[in-house]
């Protein structure tokens, strides 16, 4: 439709798309602007948090490598991993402590107990590697069976290591009990174990494909992801144990006729500073 005024066509084509702004539509426009601003703010906050975490992981990676080399690898890998997992746990729980100072403090504090925890693992890993080198190339049946058992043992050891230092960062236990509890947790929680092994394999594959990641991200990212996952696994386990204990208390009446023994429940390890006490691992 066209409009003619004093013999002049004002519009040569019909106008079909006309948006009329009325007073009733003003609140809706303000609401949309507010929602867009909130979305932009949320996106900016998430982007900042993501890149801040990446930078934190890179710094953790460098600190782990430096402190491991400082202990000549054998005496440095345990305290470095323990300090890293303690700081990862603090990080995922919202503690923004200075990384360098906290890492050095935890490294020195856990120098002896972390080595008591790591040295048996290193001995077993060396034994498995020697067995593989000796029996892996042989063609007889017995050697092949031993080599296959060595592979299974290496996978189980990797699963235990994935749980070991995150558990050390959460619970105060003797070193031998940490090893036993990590082994039991790896067997009883197979779904979580498979996830941790997949993360470890992906980290190794990425490091071999892009060796430049190793000095900056590979180790730190593995420590962060496994620590984050284990913290959730342990929290879920603690909640299930607490629910079971509450159920057992409810099944015990005042007259003593109904009693459910709790001897099968494991002794509750005393947790570290920021963890609620009375948690137990099954």
C-alpha positions as CSV (number, residue, x, y, z in Angstrom):
1,X,0.0,0.0,0.0
2,X,1.3,3.4,-0.9
3,X,0.6,6.9,0.5
4,X,0.1,9.9,-1.8
5,X,0.3,13.4,-0.5
6,X,-0.1,16.5,-2.7
7,X,0.7,14.4,-5.8
8,X,3.9,12.9,-4.4
9,X,4.3,9.3,-3.4
10,X,5.9,9.2,0.0
11,X,6.3,5.4,0.1
12,X,6.9,3.5,-3.1
13,X,6.5,0.1,-1.4
14,X,3.9,-1.1,1.1
15,X,5.1,-1.0,4.7
16,X,4.3,-4.4,6.3
17,X,6.8,-4.6,9.2
18,X,6.1,-1.8,11.7
19,X,6.8,-2.2,15.4
20,X,4.7,0.1,17.5
21,X,6.3,1.0,20.9
22,X,3.7,1.7,23.5
23,X,3.9,2.4,27.2
24,X,2.9,-1.2,27.9
25,X,6.0,-2.6,26.2
26,X,8.5,-0.4,28.1
27,X,8.7,-2.7,31.2
28,X,9.3,-5.7,29.0
29,X,12.1,-3.9,27.2
30,X,13.7,-3.0,30.5
31,X,13.4,-6.6,31.7
32,X,15.1,-7.9,28.5
33,X,17.9,-5.4,29.0
34,X,18.3,-6.5,32.6
35,X,18.4,-10.2,31.6
36,X,21.0,-9.4,28.9
37,X,23.1,-7.5,31.4
38,X,22.9,-10.4,33.9
39,X,23.9,-12.9,31.2
40,X,26.8,-10.8,30.1
41,X,27.9,-10.4,33.8
42,X,27.6,-14.2,34.4
43,X,29.6,-15.0,31.2
44,X,32.3,-12.5,32.2
45,X,32.5,-14.0,35.7
46,X,32.7,-17.5,34.4
47,X,35.3,-16.6,31.8
48,X,37.4,-14.9,34.5
49,X,37.1,-17.9,36.8
50,X,38.1,-20.3,33.9
51,X,41.2,-18.4,32.9
52,X,42.1,-17.8,36.5
53,X,41.9,-21.5,37.2
54,X,44.1,-22.2,34.1
55,X,46.7,-19.8,35.3
56,X,46.6,-21.4,38.8
57,X,47.0,-24.9,37.3
58,X,50.0,-23.7,35.3
59,X,51.6,-22.2,38.4
60,X,50.9,-25.4,40.3
61,X,52.5,-27.5,37.5
62,X,55.7,-25.4,37.7
63,X,55.8,-25.6,41.5
64,X,55.4,-29.4,41.4
65,X,58.2,-29.9,38.8
66,X,60.5,-27.6,40.7
67,X,59.9,-29.1,44.1
68,X,60.2,-32.7,42.7
69,X,63.5,-31.9,41.2
70,X,64.6,-30.2,44.5
71,X,64.1,-33.5,46.2
72,X,66.0,-35.4,43.5
73,X,62.7,-36.9,42.2
74,X,62.7,-39.9,44.6
75,X,62.5,-37.8,47.8
76,X,60.6,-34.9,46.1
77,X,57.7,-36.5,44.3
78,X,55.8,-37.5,47.4
79,X,55.9,-34.1,49.3
80,X,55.2,-32.3,46.0
81,X,52.2,-34.4,45.2
82,X,50.9,-34.2,48.8
83,X,51.2,-30.4,48.8
84,X,49.6,-30.1,45.4
85,X,46.6,-32.2,46.4
86,X,46.1,-30.3,49.7
87,X,46.0,-27.0,47.8
88,X,43.7,-28.4,45.1
89,X,41.3,-29.4,47.8
90,X,41.4,-25.9,49.3
91,X,41.0,-24.4,45.8
92,X,37.8,-26.4,45.0
93,X,36.4,-25.5,48.4
94,X,36.9,-21.7,47.8
95,X,40.1,-21.0,49.7
96,X,42.1,-18.5,47.7
97,X,45.3,-18.7,49.7
98,X,48.6,-17.5,48.0
99,X,49.8,-20.4,46.0
100,X,53.6,-20.1,46.4
101,X,53.6,-19.5,50.1
102,X,51.0,-22.2,50.8
103,X,52.8,-24.8,48.6
104,X,56.2,-24.3,50.2
105,X,54.6,-24.5,53.7
106,X,52.7,-27.8,52.9
107,X,55.8,-29.2,51.1
108,X,58.0,-28.7,54.2
109,X,55.2,-29.9,56.6
110,X,54.6,-33.1,54.7
111,X,58.2,-33.9,53.8
112,X,58.5,-37.0,56.0
113,X,55.0,-38.5,56.0
114,X,54.5,-38.0,52.3
115,X,57.8,-39.8,51.6
116,X,56.7,-42.6,53.8
117,X,53.6,-42.8,51.7
118,X,55.3,-42.5,48.3
119,X,58.4,-44.6,48.6
120,X,56.5,-48.0,48.8
121,X,54.5,-47.0,45.7
122,X,57.8,-46.2,43.9
123,X,59.3,-49.5,44.9
124,X,56.3,-51.4,43.6
125,X,56.3,-49.4,40.4
126,X,60.0,-50.2,39.8
127,X,59.4,-53.9,40.5
128,X,56.5,-53.9,38.0
129,X,58.6,-52.2,35.4
130,X,61.5,-54.7,35.9
131,X,59.1,-57.6,35.6
132,X,57.7,-56.2,32.4
133,X,61.1,-55.7,30.9
134,X,62.2,-59.2,31.8
135,X,59.0,-61.2,30.9
136,X,57.4,-58.9,28.3
137,X,59.7,-60.1,25.4
138,X,59.6,-63.8,26.2
139,X,57.6,-66.1,24.1
140,X,56.8,-69.0,26.5
141,X,53.4,-69.2,28.2
142,X,54.6,-68.7,31.7
143,X,56.4,-65.4,30.8
144,X,53.3,-64.2,29.0
145,X,51.1,-64.9,32.0
146,X,53.5,-63.1,34.3
147,X,53.6,-60.2,31.8
148,X,49.8,-60.0,31.7
149,X,49.7,-60.1,35.5
150,X,52.2,-57.3,35.6
151,X,49.9,-55.2,33.4
152,X,47.0,-55.8,35.7
153,X,49.1,-54.9,38.7
154,X,50.2,-51.7,37.0
155,X,46.6,-50.7,36.3
156,X,45.7,-51.4,39.9
157,X,48.6,-49.4,41.2
158,X,47.6,-46.5,39.0
159,X,44.1,-46.6,40.4
160,X,45.5,-46.6,44.0
161,X,47.8,-43.7,43.2
162,X,44.8,-41.7,41.9
163,X,43.1,-42.0,45.3
164,X,46.2,-42.0,47.5
165,X,47.2,-38.4,47.8
166,X,43.7,-36.9,47.6
167,X,42.8,-39.2,50.5
168,X,46.0,-38.0,52.3
169,X,44.9,-34.5,51.8
170,X,41.5,-35.2,53.3
171,X,42.0,-37.7,56.2
172,X,44.7,-38.0,58.9
173,X,45.8,-41.7,58.9
174,X,49.0,-43.6,59.2
175,X,50.8,-44.2,55.9
176,X,50.1,-47.9,55.8
177,X,46.4,-47.3,56.4
178,X,46.3,-44.7,53.6
179,X,47.6,-47.4,51.2
180,X,45.1,-50.0,52.4
181,X,42.1,-47.5,52.3
182,X,43.0,-46.3,48.8
183,X,43.2,-49.9,47.6
184,X,39.8,-50.8,49.1
185,X,38.3,-47.6,47.7
186,X,39.6,-48.3,44.2
187,X,38.1,-51.8,44.3
188,X,34.7,-50.9,45.9
189,X,34.0,-47.8,43.8
190,X,34.7,-49.1,40.3
191,X,32.8,-46.4,38.5
192,X,35.0,-43.6,40.0
193,X,38.1,-45.7,39.5
194,X,37.3,-46.1,35.8
195,X,36.8,-42.3,35.5
196,X,40.1,-41.6,37.2
197,X,42.0,-44.1,35.0
198,X,40.4,-42.5,31.9
199,X,41.5,-39.0,33.0
200,X,45.0,-40.3,33.7
201,X,45.2,-42.1,30.3
202,X,43.9,-38.9,28.5
203,X,46.5,-36.8,30.3
204,X,49.3,-39.2,29.2
205,X,48.0,-39.3,25.7
206,X,47.8,-35.5,25.5
207,X,51.3,-35.1,26.9
208,X,52.8,-37.6,24.4
209,X,51.0,-35.9,21.5
210,X,51.9,-32.4,22.7
211,X,55.1,-32.6,24.8
212,X,55.0,-28.8,25.2
213,X,52.0,-29.2,27.6
214,X,54.2,-31.0,30.2
215,X,56.1,-28.0,31.6
216,X,52.9,-25.9,31.9
217,X,49.7,-27.9,32.2
218,X,49.9,-31.8,32.0
219,X,50.8,-32.6,35.6
220,X,48.9,-29.7,37.1
221,X,45.8,-30.5,35.2
222,X,45.9,-34.1,36.2
223,X,46.4,-33.2,39.8
224,X,43.5,-30.7,39.7
225,X,41.0,-32.9,37.9
226,X,41.8,-36.1,40.0
227,X,41.7,-34.1,43.2
228,X,38.4,-32.5,42.3
229,X,36.9,-35.8,41.4
230,X,38.2,-37.6,44.5
231,X,36.9,-34.8,46.7
232,X,33.4,-35.4,45.3
233,X,33.7,-39.2,45.6
234,X,34.9,-39.0,49.2
235,X,32.1,-36.5,50.1
236,X,29.5,-38.8,48.6
237,X,31.0,-41.7,50.5
238,X,30.9,-39.8,53.8
239,X,27.3,-38.9,53.3
240,X,26.3,-42.5,52.6
241,X,28.2,-43.7,55.7
242,X,26.5,-41.0,57.8
243,X,23.1,-42.0,56.4
244,X,23.8,-45.7,57.2
245,X,24.8,-44.8,60.7
246,X,21.6,-42.8,61.2
247,X,19.6,-45.7,59.8
248,X,21.2,-48.1,62.3
249,X,20.4,-45.8,65.2
250,X,16.8,-45.6,64.1
251,X,16.6,-49.4,64.0
252,X,17.7,-49.7,67.6
253,X,14.7,-49.3,69.9
254,X,14.8,-48.2,73.6
255,X,14.0,-51.7,74.9
256,X,16.9,-53.2,73.2
257,X,14.9,-55.8,71.3
258,X,16.0,-54.6,67.9
259,X,19.7,-54.0,67.5
260,X,21.8,-53.6,64.4
261,X,25.5,-54.1,65.0
262,X,27.8,-51.4,63.6
263,X,31.0,-53.3,64.0
264,X,31.2,-53.8,60.3
265,X,31.5,-50.0,59.9
266,X,35.0,-48.8,59.6
267,X,36.6,-46.6,62.2
268,X,36.2,-43.0,61.3
269,X,39.5,-41.4,60.4
270,X,40.1,-37.9,61.8
271,X,39.9,-35.5,58.9
272,X,42.2,-32.6,58.3
273,X,41.6,-29.0,59.1
274,X,38.8,-28.0,56.7
275,X,37.0,-31.3,56.6
276,X,34.2,-32.2,58.9
277,X,35.3,-34.6,61.5
278,X,33.8,-38.1,62.0
279,X,33.9,-38.9,58.2
280,X,34.7,-42.5,57.4
281,X,35.8,-44.3,54.3
282,X,34.3,-47.6,53.1
